[in-house]
Amino acid sequence: MNVKSITLNNHIKMPEVGYGVFRVEDGPELERAVQTAIKLGYRSIDTAAIYGNEESVGKGINKAIEAGIVSREELFVTSKVWNNGLSYDETIAAYEESLEKMGLDYLDLYLIHWPGKEKYMESWKALESLYKEGRIKAIGVSNFQVHHLEHLLEEAEITPVVNQIEFHPKLIQTEVRDFCQKHNIQVEAWSPLMNAELLSNETIKGIAQSHGKSPAQVILRWDLQQGVITIPKSMTESRIQENISIYDFELTSEQMDQLDALNEGLRSGPDPDEFDF
């Protein structure tokens, strides 16, 4: 399965479908799942320090490389710095720790996980330094609202390539996406299936039936047609395969509108303006 890529604002390419590992425990099962995902065609793997599973993700990646399934250069690996240490030095140390845990020489993308209470500028300066030194291929943010992005861009030398936000048909975040588009920041969806809550939605099921696809495939296809990178999570091989098999159908403009109309501003995760670290 060949996943298409999107060119980011620093001209590197990022696969538009990736494998997410949020809320997956460290251990052999995750290691195998990462290898399976790579074998099935995933080239983007997304983790974070706070997930506590970077070690298994790294082992899965390195075993896939050792097995000759893929080269390191073909993969796009993302991790994120957590909010318990966002000073300049703490951010550099967190990056070093993530690399060590994953057994990698570099990351393709490193994100500030949450904006917190205006604590991110020092951290961003550290990311800029790592990027200028060639130690990261790209830098970005996660869960940033418009006012966070405005503040960041006032002081930043480098524009984030990505803003990874909660995005699904119940939460379409139009204002944030419009701002990102204006500033050439790629939007990436976490929790695209809303922790599987959306899979029983009647509208989505009806659209899925009309295409002979699953509800998950319809939602992920909607992401792509919105121009949003998506990183679904599954530990089941058949679903890992299903989540990437979304290139042989297209939603009509009417179906896209139906899915957009499901928006309620409903979050499954914390509100970035209220999440107190």
RAWOQUI-V144647 format. One line per field, one symbol per residue. psi: psi as a letter, one per 40 degrees, with the letter a starting at -180 (. if undefined). burial: + if it has 9 or more other C-alpha atoms within 8 Angstrom, else -. A space follows every 10 residues. Layout:
psi: ???
burial: ???
//
This chain:
psi: hhhiihhiee eihhiehihi fhfhiiiddd ddddddddde ehehhhaide dfeddddddd ddddddeedi iddeihhhii hieegeiddd dddddddddd defidiidhh ihdidagfee dddddddddd ddeeeidiia ihfhiddddd ddddeidhhi dihhihhiee gefddddddd ddefhhhhhi fdeffedeee hddddddddd efiidddddd ddddeefhii gihiehdddd ddeegfeeih iidddddddd eehefhieai hdeehh.
burial: --+---+++- -+-+++++++ +----+---+ ++++++++++ +++++++++- ++++++++++ +++++---++ ----++++++ +++-++-+-+ ++-++--++- +++---++++ ++++++--++ ++++++++-+ +---++++++ ++++++-++- -++--+---+ ++++++++++ ++---++-++ +---++++++ ++++---++- ---++-+++- --++++++++ ++++---+++ ++++--+-++ ++++++---- +---++-+++ --+---+--- -+-----
//
